[in-house]
Amino acid sequence: MILAAGRGERMRPLTDTTPKPLLEVGGKPLIVWHIENLARAEIRELVINHAHLGKQIEDFLGDGSRYNVSIHYSPEAEALETAGGIANALPLLGGAPFLVVNGDVFCDFDYTQLSGEALQMDQQLACLVMVDNPPHHPTGDFFLDGTKIRAQGMPLLTFSGIGLYRPELFSAIPRGTKAKLAPLLREAMDCGKVGGMHHHGRWVDVGTPQRLAELELEIREN
């Protein structure tokens, strides 16, 4: 699942007329970078949620066939937050563990590293990809203790927005209601049910026009 329902307030005025996942960098929309990366990992059944200017996303991507993937959409009348959006899409995601990617990050993560096996030990509910803290988020989010993630500990790393989840994590959220992801994760962490890994490659939270411009320059130069 690619999360694409956010309004992108920090990206205004760019997102007044264009949904954030369709903002271009390196000659193609952010969401297309994700789709191509997922397809390279043989992940071809995709669900995309949307709210703000969502029809533009559907019109641009269509059924996904030109990217050699199959796309289903989970529209939201208003953005339901991360956990709410995932819970709303559960009928499309099925009963097996599924991957979720924030649509507004740029990352060279190899998705073949995340498979259902990552959740087998201790029947974990989630496996999160963590990254080094970027300058705009120096305090981090969670502590990676070996292969376990804990809510407390040092040093804290930043959650990349990429994770593998069991549907049970979201089963108590009524469809169509807003819900944040962090409280669910912290509760699961307290039970030792969240694993993780540290991605040392390229990762950018493309959350502002300045970061988008900086990433564009980096891609051009490289």
C-alpha positions in Angstrom: 0.0 0.0 0.0 1.2 3.5 -0.9 -0.1 6.2 1.4 -1.1 9.2 -0.8 -4.0 10.8 1.0 -2.2 13.7 2.8 -3.0 17.3 2.1 0.6 18.3 2.0 0.2 21.6 3.9 4.0 22.1 4.2 4.2 21.8 0.4 1.8 24.6 -0.3 1.4 26.3 -2.7 2.6 23.4 -4.8 -0.1 21.1 -3.4 -2.9 23.6 -3.9 -3.3 22.3 -7.5 -1.3 19.0 -7.5 -1.5 16.1 -5.0 1.9 15.7 -3.2 2.6 12.2 -4.6 2.4 13.6 -8.2 5.0 16.3 -7.5 7.9 15.6 -9.8 11.5 15.1 -9.0 14.1 13.8 -11.5 11.6 13.9 -14.3 8.8 11.8 -12.7 6.3 12.0 -9.9 7.4 10.9 -6.4 4.8 8.0 -6.4 6.2 6.6 -9.7 9.6 6.2 -8.1 7.9 4.0 -5.5 5.9 2.0 -8.0 9.0 1.3 -10.1 11.0 0.3 -7.1 8.3 -2.0 -5.9 7.9 -3.6 -9.3 11.7 -4.3 -9.4 11.1 -6.3 -6.1 8.3 -8.2 -7.8 5.6 -6.5 -5.7 2.9 -5.9 -8.3 -0.4 -5.8 -6.5 -0.7 -2.3 -5.1 -3.3 -0.3 -3.2 -3.2 3.5 -3.1 -5.3 5.6 -0.8 -6.1 9.2 -1.7 -8.2 12.1 -0.6 -7.0 15.6 -1.6 -7.2 15.9 -5.4 -7.3 12.1 -5.5 -8.9 11.9 -9.0 -5.7 13.3 -10.4 -3.8 10.4 -9.0 -6.2 7.8 -10.5 -6.2 9.6 -13.8 -2.4 9.7 -14.0 -1.7 6.2 -12.8 -4.7 4.4 -14.1 -4.8 0.6 -13.5 -1.0 0.5 -13.3 -0.5 -1.6 -16.4 2.0 0.8 -18.0 4.2 0.2 -14.9 3.7 -3.6 -15.0 1.7 -3.5 -11.8 -2.0 -3.7 -10.8 -3.4 -0.8 -8.8 -6.5 -0.6 -6.7 -7.6 2.6 -5.1 -9.0 3.3 -1.6 -10.6 6.8 -1.7 -11.2 8.8 1.4 -13.7 11.7 1.6 -11.2 13.3 4.0 -7.8 12.0 5.0 -8.1 9.3 7.7 -4.6 9.6 9.1 -2.1 6.7 8.6 -3.7 3.9 10.6 -7.2 5.0 9.7 -6.3 4.9 6.0 -4.8 1.5 6.3 -7.8 0.1 8.2 -10.1 1.5 5.6 -8.2 -0.4 2.9 -8.0 -3.7 4.7 -10.6 -5.4 2.4 -8.3 -4.7 -0.5 -5.2 -5.7 1.3 -6.2 -9.3 2.3 -5.3 -11.4 5.2 -1.6 -11.8 4.7 1.1 -9.4 5.9 1.4 -6.3 3.7 4.0 -3.6 3.0 3.1 0.1 3.5 5.1 3.0 2.1 4.6 6.7 2.7 4.1 8.3 -0.7 6.0 11.5 0.2 9.4 9.9 0.8 12.3 9.2 -1.6 14.2 6.1 -0.8 16.5 3.5 -2.4 15.4 0.7 0.0 15.4 -2.8 -1.5 11.9 -4.1 -0.7 13.0 -7.7 -1.1 14.4 -7.3 2.4 10.9 -7.2 3.8 9.0 -10.4 3.5 6.5 -12.3 5.6 9.4 -14.0 7.2 10.3 -10.8 8.9 7.2 -11.1 11.1 7.5 -14.8 11.9 9.7 -14.6 15.0 7.6 -14.1 18.1 4.6 -13.5 15.8 5.4 -9.8 15.4 2.7 -7.4 14.3 5.0 -5.0 12.5 8.6 -4.7 11.1 9.7 -1.1 10.6 12.5 0.3 8.4 14.5 2.9 10.4 16.9 5.5 9.1 19.4 7.9 10.6 17.9 11.1 11.9 17.6 13.9 9.3 18.5 17.5 10.2 14.8 18.5 10.4 14.0 15.6 12.8 17.1 15.3 15.0 15.4 13.7 18.0 14.3 10.5 16.2 11.3 8.3 16.9 12.1 4.8 18.2 15.0 2.7 19.6 16.3 -0.2 17.5 17.4 -2.8 20.0 19.0 -5.4 17.8 16.1 -6.6 15.6 13.5 -5.3 18.1 12.0 -1.8 18.2 11.2 -0.2 21.5 9.5 3.1 22.3 12.3 4.1 24.7 16.1 3.8 24.6 19.1 5.5 23.1 20.0 6.3 20.4 16.6 6.9 18.8 16.3 6.5 15.0 13.7 7.9 12.6 10.9 5.8 11.2 11.2 5.9 7.4 7.5 5.5 6.7 8.2 2.0 5.3 6.9 -1.0 7.2 5.5 -4.5 7.0 2.3 -5.1 9.0 -0.1 -7.9 10.0 -3.7 -6.9 9.4 -4.5 -7.7 13.0 -2.7 -4.5 14.1 -5.5 -2.5 12.6 -8.5 -4.8 13.1 -10.0 -2.7 16.0 -10.2 0.5 14.0 -13.7 1.0 12.5 -13.5 1.6 8.7 -13.9 5.2 7.8 -12.6 6.6 11.1 -9.4 8.6 11.7 -6.6 7.0 13.6 -2.9 7.6 14.0 -0.3 4.9 13.6 2.1 5.8 16.4 -0.2 4.8 19.3 -0.8 1.4 17.8 2.9 0.8 17.3 3.8 1.9 20.8 1.3 -0.5 22.3 2.7 -3.3 20.2 6.2 -2.3 21.2 5.3 -2.6 24.8 4.3 -6.2 24.1 7.6 -6.9 22.2 5.7 -7.3 18.9 7.6 -4.8 16.7 10.8 -5.7 14.8 12.9 -3.5 12.7 16.0 -3.0 10.5 18.3 0.0 9.8 18.5 1.3 6.2 21.8 3.0 5.6 21.1 4.1 2.0 19.4 7.2 0.6 16.2 8.4 2.3 14.5 11.8 2.1 11.3 13.0 3.7 10.2 15.3 0.8 8.0 17.4 3.0 8.8 21.0 1.9 9.4 22.8 -1.4 13.0 23.4 -0.3 13.7 19.6 0.2 12.1 18.9 -3.1 14.3 21.4 -4.8 17.4 20.0 -3.0 16.5 16.5 -4.1 16.0 17.6 -7.7 19.5 19.2 -7.7 21.0 16.0 -6.1 19.4 13.8 -8.8 20.6 16.0 -11.6 24.2 16.1 -10.3 24.3 12.3 -9.8 
